[in-house]
Amino acid sequence: MNEKYLAGFIDADGHLSARARKGARPDLELSIAQRAEYRDVLDYAQRLFGGAIREKFEGRHLELQMRCGPARKAMERLKKYMVLKGHHAEQLLSLVKGSDILRTDEDVRAFREQVKAIRHQGIETLPNFPPRAWLAGYVDGDGSFSAKVCSKTGYAYPRLAILAAPNYTAGIELIQKCFGGKIWQNGDNFQYSLQLSQPSKAKQFLGYFSKHLYVKKGQAYFLSGCAKAGNFRDGKAVNDAIKALNAQQHRLSDPTSKAATLIKTVNFDIQKKPCNWVGRDKMKRQSNLQPV
């Protein structure tokens, strides 16, 4: 892990704000939440900047909370690496620096409205390509790998999915622009999905950033290994391996070694099954020629 990775993780799962209290000057706040089994990322951020890690939801989740000096230090160092929240960090730093003591309830309300306006601002400019370590942190924070098995062919269709809040869709839009995939609304949020069933696509995408992953390194290395071997036709073995890695990832001291072991369980010699899409396309074209 490094600061670029952590910036991507915060863009996915971090919260930047400023606290307003009557009779005091405002102070900065930065928090990062994650499932308890993946606390290593929070420990790393705490070692860099300070703060306190607290349990949530009966210990199932953890949250690293930084205020004042630690939050300022984190924002100042990470803002240049953040793709989605860097401009928020800059404006919050400036807002707090220029604020006096909030002496009335109206002062507190006015300051909170300023913070709310900053956090709802969209992103005006994006990089042409996502930085590799940033993308790893972003995928580790909000991404998930899975695989569906076709009932007719038995092939596996692996994919990456990322969920994004409405005012932070720029991250998935950047990934879509560079690597393809689809975005659609999922309740109050937006869902991004990238199919990795084509070995060439899996090698291109995962090869770009997978060595920087921490939480989901095993899944990425497994899928990369299958892609290099040529196919995902042994659907049950591929699906079982992804499920096992998703369940065990927080306990794996060497995820790449586990991925290599699981690759050996996959049969890459399954013959390609004939596809009848050509026939279907021909029938469709013929039906289009029928008189109305």
N, C-alpha and C positions, 0 to 999 in steps of 0.2 A: 504494500500500500504506500501511496505517496499523496501529496497535497492535491494533485490533479484528480486522482481517484476519489479522494474525499470530497472534492468540489462536486463531482458527478453524483456521489451518494447524497449529498445535501440537496442538490437540485432535484433529486427524486424523493427523498424522505426527510428533508430538513425544513425547519420553520424559522424564518427571520422576522423579527419584530422589535418593538421598543415599548418599554413599560412606562406608563404615566401614573403618577401618584400626587395627590394634593400635598403641597408643602415640601416637595422634593424636586430635584432636577430629573428629567427622564433618563433612563438607562437602557442599554441595548440588551436584546435577548436573542439567543440562538439555541435551538433544540434539535436533536436528532433522535428519531424513534426507530426501533427495530425489534424483531422477535428476540426473546431472551437467548436462544441458542446461537445467535449471531452477534454476541456482544463484543467480539474482537474488534469490529469496526468502531464501536463506541469507545472501547478502551484505547484504541489508537488515537482517536480524536481527543480524548481526555488527556493523554500523555502530551499531546502537542499544545493544547490550549487551556486545559483545566476544566472546571465545571464539576457537576455532581451527577452520578448515574442513579436514577430512581426506578423502582419497580412499578409496573402498571398492570391492571387486569389480573390480579392475583399472581403476579410474577411471570405471566406468560410473555409480556412485553417489557422492554426497558426503554428509558428515555434519558439521554444525556442533556442536561440543562446547563447553559452558560449564561451568565449575566455580567454586566459591567465590563471589567477588564478582560476576562476570558472571551466574552462575546465580541468585544472590539478587536482583540488580537486575531480571532478566527476570521472575522469579516475582512479585516485589512489584508490578511495574507491570502485568503481564498477567493476574493472577489474577482481577481483577474483570470481565474480558472473556471469560474462558474459561467455556464452558458445561459441558464434560465434566470438566475437570481442575483447575478453580479451587479446589475444596475439597481436592484433593490438594496443590496448591501451598501453601495456607494451613497445612495440617497438617505438611507437610515443613518449612516455614519455622519453625514453632513447635517441632518436634521437634529440629531442629539447634540452634536458639537455646538450648534448655534442656539440651543434652547436654554432659557433661564429656569429658575424655580417656578413650578406651576402653583400659583397662589390661590386660585379659585376653582370651583367645579367647572366653570366655563372654560378655563384654561385646559383642564384635563380633557374635556370633551373635544375641544378644538384640536388638541395634539393627537388624540386617538383618531380623529377623522383624517388628519394628515398621514398618519401611519397606514390607515386603511386604504387611502388613495394610492400611496406608493405601492403597496402589496398587490393592488389590482391592475397596475400598469402592465401592458403587454411588452413584448420584446421587439425593438425596432430593427436590430441587425443581428444576424446569426453568422457563425463561421461557415465557410463553404463545405467543410467536412468536420464531423465530430472528432475531437482529439481522442486518441486511443485510450489513454488511462481514464479520461473523463467518461467515455462511453462504458468502460468496465464498471466504474462506480455507479453510473446511472442504471445499468442493467442489474447489477447486484442489488440496488436499492428497490427497484420497482418492477423488475422483469421476472419472467418465469418461463422455463422450458418444459414442453410437454410433447406427447406424440399420440396421434390417433391411428388406429389400425383399420384399414379398409376391409369390410366383411367379404367382398368379392375377390380381391386379389391377395389379401393378407399382407400387403405392403404397409409400412409405417410412414406416416406423414408428420414429421416433427415440425415444431414451430416455436418461435419466440413471441410472447405476449407481454405488453407493457400497458399499465393503466395510468392515465394522467388526468389531473384535475383540469377543469375548463380553462383556467387562466395560465396553465403551464403546458399547453399542447405543443409549444414550439419545439420541445425536445423530440417528441415522436415525429413531428413534421420534418425535422432535420434528418432523422434516421430514414424516414420514408423517401425523402428527396434523394438520398445517397444510395440506398440499398433496396428501395421498393417496399412492398407491403401495403396493407390497407388500414385505414383509420375509420372507426365508426363510433357513434355515441352509445354508451353503455350506462343507462341510468343517468345520474348527474355528472358522470365522468366520461372520458373518451378512451377507447380501447385501440391499441395498435397491435397488429398481427403480421408477422413475417414468416412465410412458409420456407422451410429449409429442406424440403424433400428432394430437391435437385442437388446432387452432390456438388456441382460447380457453384451453386448459390451458397451452400453451407460452407464450403471452403473459402469462398470470397469473404463472406460476412464474418465468420468466426475467426478466420485467420488474421483479420484486421486487428482484433483487440483481445482475443481470448487469453493471451498470456498475462494480461493485466487483471483478470478477474480474480476474486478471492472467494466469495460466497458460492458462486455457481461455476467454478472452474471445472469441476468434474464433469458436469453435464456438457459443457462446451467441448471439452477434450474428447469425450465419448462420441459426440455427434461428428466432430472433425475426423476422428479415426474411422468411423463408418463411411463418411464421405470419401476419404482417401482410399478406402478399400473398394469403393465403387458403387454402393447402393444401400437402400434401406428396405430390401425386399423381405427380410426376416422380421416381419412386423412385431410378432409377439416378443421376441428376444429384445428388440430395440425398445419397445414400450416398457417391458419389465425392467430393463436397465435404467431408463430415465426415472421410473418410479422409485427404484432403489436408491439412486443418487439423490433424488429430491428428499427422500426420507432420511438419508444418512449424512447429508452434506455437512451438517454441523459437527459430526463426530469424526470426520475424515482428516487425519493428519497429513495424508498425501493423496489428494483427490485424483491426481493424474495417474497414479499407480492403480487406484481402484478402477478408473475408467479403462485403463489398458487391460485389466483383468476381465472386465465385462465385455470388451470388444471381442475377446476370444470366444465368448459364448454365442456370437452372432454368426449365422451361416451366410456367407456372401456368394455362395455358388448356386443359389436358387435361380433357375432360368427365368428370364423375363417372360411374362405372360402376354399373349397377343392382345392388342387393344382394338376395340371395334368402333373407335371414335370416327374413323374415316367413313365407315358405313353410315353412321348416324349423320355425319355432315352431308353426305350425298343425299340421304333421304330428306334432310331439311331443305337442301337446295331445290330438290324436286318439288317438295310441297310448296315452296315459295313461288314456283312457276305455275301452280294450278290457278285457274281463273277464279275470281271472286264472284 
